[in-house]
């Protein structure tokens, strides 16, 4: 009798987990990924991030006015961290300089110090 109750509890737990996984897939919940490394400007909307696993092209959620503006923002950056929301085309990126100051990359209206 005890083993039957234990088996029912396990089966209920497994079915709950499977339902939650299938619901998240059906809703299209995006995976959040962090990429960091040295960055190079491609254009006003995109960066190439050089990290240990290769090069990833990241599209900024808030593009800069032009690629010179974005290049100027990266002039003192040692490292760039980007949070990608499901794909490389929608990322929020933060530049970090050698003193540890952090600021958002992209449109001047979106730039803000975070530390």
Secondary structure, DSSP 4 states (H G I P E B T S, - for coil): -HHHHHHHHHHHHHHHHHHHHHHHHHHTPPPEEEEEEEEEE-SSSEEEEEETTEEEEEEBSS--SSHHHHHHHTTTEEEEEEEEESSTTSEEEEEEETT--EEE-SSGGG--B--
